[in-house]
Amino acid sequence: MVNLFNYNDRLVNMFIEEFVEAKCSNSRFIFTCVYKSADFPEERQVFLIEIEGQRFALKLDLTSHKTDRLENEFDVLNRLQLHFEQHKRVSVIKPIYFSPSGKFFVTEYVGRKTATEAIRELEQDNRAGQIYRRSGEWLNVLHSFTEATHERFWYQWMFENLTSIISSSTPQALAEEYEPMIEQLHRDAIKIDGVSDLKVFSSGDFHGRNLIIDSGHVYGLDFTESKEKLAVYDIVDFLKIDAFRQGKSSDIDRSGILKYNKKMFFKLYRHPINMDVLDFSIRARLLIDWMSITRERYSKTKFQRTKFEKFRERLLITFQTGL
């Protein structure tokens, strides 16, 4: 098999042999690299293992034995599996094996589309809306894992991020378009200054690629960034994908999200969220992501050009009004 991901073939074989010896009766296997971290390509990778009809996912982090990153995630998976057991339609991927080396673990592999793929591919709004509804249900269960508290919403980091983007890079976005948006965001911030909102156990990386949509079931994965934080941040991470969908101006609410899809998400997400905080955060996140597309990134890939134009379209509509 051609090694397109440039991984350490000998090391991966050794890891899989360890797992097979510990958990499987058959020693014959094949594997494929299905993910490689953009920020840590030589250290963090995921492999699909196939052993006589059985499929597993091996998550590798070659520095985890020093950071306990994988050990902590594997522990979270075990605890979350018990938490999700009482729910029929949602769960997390099943943890199977943690290596004594601390450098990898193995889980079940669910070979279905991610929520991101489903939302982008489904042209009918009512069908895409069902993905939002099911994803909201999954997150509702996750956010029930520990007892909720409240914490003051701190928004200054968003403005610091925007300032950093302008000063340290060359955004593709034009100043004449983004400067009025930043000014409006400052006016929006006055409305929510000093408010508190719900703090829960959060994914910390709740984008649609970390949810697997099966027929009648939703699986969550990747909890390396999980921690206690404001619930709105998980919701923002997920809902911002909506900017890739088509919609008329009248169908878009003040946050920049299609009204129907946002409504569907909250059909089964029941925790009390301050909607001013949520809508402010979505507006800010869309703006940050749009301005983060540099001229270089814009020129290199079609995806970045598409993302730029889609987000620009939403933002120009969204910032016509304040919160």
N, C-alpha and C positions, 0 to 999 in steps of 0.2 A: 504493500500500500504506500502511495506517495505521501511523504511527510510535509504537507503544505503548511502546517502550523509551526514548523521548526521546533518541535518539542524534543525532549531527551528520551528517545525511544527505549533505550536500555533501562532507564530509571522507571519509566511508566510500566514497562513489562514486569519489572521487579515488584512494583506496587500491586499490580493486578494479580500476580502470582501469589502474593501474600494474602490478598483478599480471598482468592479462590481456595487456597489451602485452608483458610479459617472458616469459610462459609459455604462452599460449594462442593458437591460430590464429583463434578466433572471438571477436568483440568484444561479442556480445550476452550479457547476464547478468541474473539476478535474485538478490536476497539477502534474508535474513531474520535479524534479531537473535535468537539463541537463548540468550544468557547475558549477564547484567549483574552485575558485582560488587556485593555488598551493602555492602561497606566503601568501595569506590571506583567508584561507579556512573557517573560522568562520564568516568572515565579508562580503565577496563578492561571490555571487552566482547568477545563472540565472535559471529561471523556465519557463517551457512551461505550459501555461494555456489553457484549452479547455472548451468552453462554447457553447454547442449545435451547433457544427460544426464550430465555430469560434475558431481560434488559436491565442494566443498572447504570447509575451515573456516579462517576468517581470525580470528586472535587479535590484539586491539588493546590497546595500553597507551600512552597519550599521553605518559607521563613516562619511558618506558623508554629513550629516547635519552639521558637524564641518568643513569639507574641501571644500564643494561645488563641489565636484568631479562630482556627477551625474547631478547637476543643470547645470553645465557648459557644460557637454556632451549633455544634452537634448536641450540646447540652440543651440549648434553647429548642432545637427540633424535637428532642425527646419530651420535654415538658409541654410544648405546644401540641404534640400529637395527643397527649392525654386530655388537654383542654378541648381540642376539636372533636374528640371522639363522640360526644353527645349530639353532634350536629350531622345530619345525613348528607347535606349537599356541599359541604365545604370541609377542607382538611389541609394539612401540610404534607409534603412528600415524606415518605416513611424512612427514617434513619435506620441503616442496617449494620454498618461496621465502621468503627473508628480505629485508625492505625496507632499502635503504641508509639510509633515514630513521631506522631503529631503532625505529619506532613500531608495526610489525606484522609478523607472519609468517603464512604459509599452510601448512596441512598437508592430508593427505587427510581426508575426512569419512566416518566409519563410522556409518551410520544404524541402529543397533541399540540394544537396551535396555542400560542400565547394570547393573552387579552389584547396586546398591541396588534398582533397580526390579524386577529378577528375583527377588531374595530376598524382597521384600515381597509380590510377587504370587503366587509359587508356594506353594500351600497344602500340597502333599505334601512331607513332610520329606525324603524320599529325593531328590526333584528339587531342592529348595533346597540340599541337601547337596552336590550336584554343582557348584553355583556356588561354594561354599566351597572345594571341592577344586581347581577350576580356578583360582580366585583365589590359592590357596596356591602352585600351580605357577608362576604368573606372578611372584609375589613372590620365590619361591626363585631364579628366574633373575635378577631385578633385584639381589638381595642377593649374587649371585656376580660382579657387574660389576667390583669391585675386591677386592683382598686384604683379608680380614677381620682385625681386631685385637680387643683387649679393652679395656674401660674400666670404671671403677668406676660402679656405678649410684647416682645421686644422686636421692633421692626427696623432699628437703625442699621443692622447688618446689611439689609437690602440696599440702602442708599450707599453704604460703604462699598458694596460690591459693584454697584453701577459706576461710582466714581473711579474705582480701580480699573474697570473695563475701559473707560474713556481715556484714562491717563497712561495705561500700560499697553494698549493694543490699538489696532486700526479697525474699528467696527465698519462693517459694510453699510450699516444703517446711517442715514444722513442726520446730522445734528439738527437740522431744521425740522425733522420729524420727531426725533426722540427727546429733544430738550423740552418741548411743551408737555410731553407725557410724564417726564420726571417732575416737572413743576406741579402737574395735577396730582401725582402720587404724593407729593409733600402736602398738598391740601387735603388729600384723603387721610393722611396719617393723623391729622389733627382730630378727626372724628373718632379714632380708636385709641388715642393716646391714653395710656394708663389702664386700659381694660385688661381683664384676665380671661383665660379660656381653658378648656379641658386639656389636662395632661394625662397621657396614658402610655402603656407599653406599645411602642410603635415599631413598624418594620424598619424605618429609617431609609429605605430604598424601595418605596412602594410604586414602582413603575410597572406598566403593563406586561413587560417581559418577564416579570417575576410571578405572574399568575398563569397557570395552565388551565385552559378551558376544555373540559371533557364533556361528553353528553351527560347532562344531569349532575355534573360535579365540577368543583373548582379546587385546584391545588395551589398552595402557596410555597414558594421556595426562596432561598437566599436571605439569611438573617444575620449576616456578618455585621450589619450596621444597626441592628436592633437595640433600642434603649428607650428609656422613659423620656418623652418629649411631647410637645403640643400635638394633639390629634390632627389639627388642620394641615400639618406638613405632609403627612401621608396622603391626605385627600388631594392636596395640590399636586403632589408628584404624579398621581394617577390621572386626575382630570385634565391636566395640561395637554395630554395626547389629543384631546378633542379639537385642538386648533388645526389638526390635519384634515378634519372633515369639512365638507361643504355646508354652507348655511347662509340664509339671507340675513340682512342686518336686523330685521324684526325678530328673528329667531334667537338672537344672541343676547344674553343678559349682561349686567354691568360688570361681571367678572371676566367676560370674554369667552364663556362656555355656552354651548347651545342649551337653551332652556330645557328642552325635552330630555337630553342626556343627563343633565344635572339632576333633574327631577327623578329620573329613573335610578340614578345612583343612590339617592336618599330615600327611595322606596323601602329599602331594607337596612340602610345605615341609620340607626336610631339614637346614637349618642347626641346629647345636646351641644351643638356647635354654634359659636357666635358667627353669624353669617357675614357681619361687617368685616371681621377678622379674616374669614375665609376668602371673601371676595377681594379684599385688599391684597392678600397673599398671592392669589392667583394672578391678579393684574401685575403685581411686581415680578412674579416668577416668569410670566410670559415675556415681559419686557427685558428681564435679565438674560433669558435664553436667546431672545432675538438679537440683542446687542452683543452677545458673546460670539456671534458668527462674524469672524473677521473677514476682511477682503480676501485673504489667502485661502481660508476655508471655503468661502463662497465660490471661488474660482476653481477649486479642485474637484468637488463632487456634485453630482446632480441632486443628491439627497439634501445637502446643505443649501443649495439654491431653492429647492422646493420648500424646505423648512422655513427659510428666510421669507419667502413670499407669502406662505400661509400664515405665519405669525404676524407679519406686517399687516396683512389684511384684517386679521382679528383685532390687532392693537389699534389700528386707525378707527375702527368702529367702537371699540371699548372705551377709549379715552375721549370720546366726544362728550361724555358726561362724567361726573365724579360719583363717589359712593352715595 
